[in-house]
Amino acid sequence: MPTRNTSTPKSSSLPKVTPHSLHARKKFFESHHAADNKNRHAITIENASPIEVYNFWRNFKNLTLFMKGVSEIIVLSPQRSHWVVRIKSGLTAEWDAKITQEIHGEMISWQSMVDSQVNNKGTVYFTPAQGGNRTQVTLSMDYTLPGGKITELVTTLTGESPDQLAQINLRRLKAYLETGEIPTTEGQPHGENERPENTQH
């Protein structure tokens, strides 16, 4: 199992969603899941608590360890980051993204900044799974281009549709957090010598 980063960026002026009762929290998750159910995918991570997986994801530089096609993420501030997607042909797409909502240890929502090359938004949830120290990670993502769909661009860049890419990235996340390796398309693992970044604050 890889050593996981347990530090997250310092909090700032980001609005936080903080339902105070179990009933309110349940309604909050139900309403958000219902809104993005069409493009929602889930996977269960073994031997990892929700806060562990959240902390790993929240340090966005760690996402390059498992997200297909993402070659670089530059953290600009606690809420903003710059993303670069690159493939073998040399094609690239870049955009800035910002966190729009967050519940510490439970969920993160983001969207691209105005005038980005790629308009994208998404939400990831980290919830306890039955059976002990297990976490269900639920991911929803949506992509558009100014004036049109980005499906063709994403397919060109990565070889998969946005829907397929979300599923692939979840499987790669599971493999990395459980084994420290990510199987390649040829069936050979890689990444065993890579480790999540441990940001000091």
C-alpha positions in Angstrom: 0.0 0.0 0.0 1.5 3.4 -0.9 2.2 6.0 1.7 -0.7 8.4 1.5 -0.5 12.2 1.9 -2.5 13.2 5.0 -2.1 17.0 4.6 -4.5 19.2 2.7 -4.2 22.8 1.5 -5.0 25.4 4.2 -8.6 26.6 4.3 -9.4 30.1 3.1 -12.5 32.0 2.0 -14.0 29.0 0.1 -17.7 28.6 1.1 -18.2 25.3 2.9 -21.3 23.2 3.0 -21.9 22.2 6.6 -25.2 20.4 7.3 -25.5 20.1 11.0 -27.9 17.2 11.4 -27.9 13.6 10.0 -31.2 14.4 8.3 -29.9 17.5 6.7 -26.7 15.8 5.6 -28.7 12.9 4.1 -30.9 15.3 2.2 -27.8 17.2 0.9 -26.2 14.1 -0.6 -29.5 12.9 -2.0 -30.2 16.2 -3.8 -26.7 16.3 -5.3 -26.6 12.7 -6.3 -30.0 13.1 -8.0 -28.8 16.1 -10.0 -25.7 14.3 -11.5 -26.9 10.7 -11.5 -26.7 10.4 -15.3 -22.9 10.6 -15.3 -22.2 9.2 -11.9 -19.8 6.3 -11.3 -18.7 4.6 -8.1 -16.0 2.2 -6.9 -15.0 0.9 -3.5 -11.4 1.3 -2.1 -10.3 -1.4 0.3 -8.3 -0.7 3.5 -8.7 3.1 3.3 -11.0 5.4 5.3 -12.9 8.2 3.6 -10.7 10.9 5.2 -7.6 9.1 3.8 -8.9 9.0 0.3 -10.2 12.5 0.5 -6.8 13.8 1.7 -5.1 12.0 -1.2 -7.5 13.5 -3.7 -7.5 17.0 -2.2 -3.8 17.3 -2.9 -4.4 17.8 -6.6 -0.8 17.0 -7.6 -1.6 13.4 -6.6 -4.2 13.2 -9.3 -1.5 12.9 -12.0 -0.5 9.5 -10.4 -3.7 7.9 -11.7 -5.7 10.1 -14.0 -5.2 9.1 -17.6 -3.8 11.8 -19.8 -3.3 14.3 -17.1 0.4 15.2 -17.3 0.6 18.1 -14.9 -1.5 19.9 -12.3 -0.2 23.2 -10.9 -1.7 24.3 -7.6 -2.3 28.0 -7.8 -4.1 28.5 -4.5 -6.2 26.5 -2.0 -9.1 26.7 -4.5 -7.5 27.0 -7.9 -5.3 24.7 -10.0 -4.0 24.6 -13.6 -4.5 21.3 -15.5 -2.6 20.1 -18.6 -3.8 17.0 -20.5 -1.3 15.6 -23.1 -1.2 12.5 -25.2 1.4 10.7 -27.4 0.5 12.7 -30.5 1.5 15.9 -28.7 -2.1 17.3 -28.6 -2.8 19.2 -25.4 -5.6 20.9 -23.6 -5.2 23.2 -20.6 -7.5 24.9 -18.3 -7.8 26.5 -14.8 -10.3 25.0 -12.3 -11.6 26.2 -9.0 -13.3 24.4 -6.1 -16.9 25.5 -5.7 -18.0 23.4 -2.7 -16.4 21.2 -0.2 -17.2 19.2 2.9 -14.0 18.2 4.6 -13.4 14.5 4.3 -16.6 13.9 2.4 -17.0 15.7 -0.9 -15.3 18.2 -3.4 -17.0 20.0 -6.3 -15.1 21.9 -8.9 -15.6 23.7 -12.2 -13.3 25.3 -14.9 -12.8 29.0 -14.9 -14.5 31.4 -17.3 -12.8 31.4 -20.8 -11.0 28.1 -20.3 -10.2 26.0 -23.3 -12.3 23.2 -21.7 -15.4 23.8 -19.7 -15.7 21.0 -17.1 -17.3 20.5 -13.8 -17.6 17.6 -11.4 -18.1 16.3 -7.9 -16.4 13.5 -6.0 -17.9 12.0 -2.8 -16.1 9.9 -0.2 -18.4 7.8 1.9 -17.9 4.8 4.3 -18.6 1.4 2.7 -19.9 -1.6 4.5 -17.5 -4.2 5.8 -14.9 -2.2 7.8 -12.1 0.1 6.6 -13.5 0.7 3.1 -14.5 3.8 1.1 -16.9 4.3 -1.7 -15.7 6.9 -4.1 -18.5 8.4 -6.3 -17.5 10.6 -9.2 -19.6 12.6 -11.6 -18.1 14.7 -14.4 -19.4 16.8 -17.3 -17.5 18.4 -20.2 -18.4 21.0 -22.8 -16.7 23.2 -25.2 -17.7 26.9 -25.6 -20.5 26.5 -28.2 -20.5 22.7 -28.3 -19.7 19.3 -26.8 -16.3 18.2 -25.8 -16.9 14.5 -26.3 -15.0 14.5 -29.6 -12.0 16.4 -28.1 -11.7 14.1 -25.0 -12.0 11.0 -27.2 -9.2 12.4 -29.4 -7.0 13.2 -26.4 -7.4 10.0 -24.4 -9.1 7.4 -26.7 -12.2 7.3 -24.4 -15.4 9.2 -24.1 -15.7 11.3 -20.9 -18.0 8.7 -19.4 -15.5 5.9 -20.1 -12.7 8.1 -18.8 -14.4 8.6 -15.4 -14.7 4.8 -15.0 -11.1 4.2 -16.0 -9.8 6.8 -13.6 -11.8 5.3 -10.7 -10.3 1.9 -11.4 -6.8 3.4 -11.6 -7.4 5.2 -8.3 -8.5 1.9 -6.7 -5.4 0.1 -8.1 -3.0 2.8 -6.9 -4.4 3.1 -3.4 -4.7 -0.6 -2.8 -1.4 -1.8 -4.4 0.7 1.2 -5.3 0.7 0.2 -8.9 -1.5 0.9 -11.9 -1.9 -1.8 -14.6 -1.1 -0.6 -18.1 -3.1 -1.6 -21.2 -0.4 -4.2 -21.8 -1.2 -5.7 -18.4 2.1 -4.6 -16.8 1.9 -2.5 -13.7 3.7 0.8 -13.4 4.0 3.5 -10.8 5.2 1.3 -8.0 8.1 3.7 -7.3 5.9 6.8 -7.4 4.5 8.2 -4.2 1.9 10.8 -3.4 3.2 14.3 -2.8 3.3 15.2 0.9 2.9 18.9 1.0 4.3 20.6 4.1 2.3 23.5 5.7 
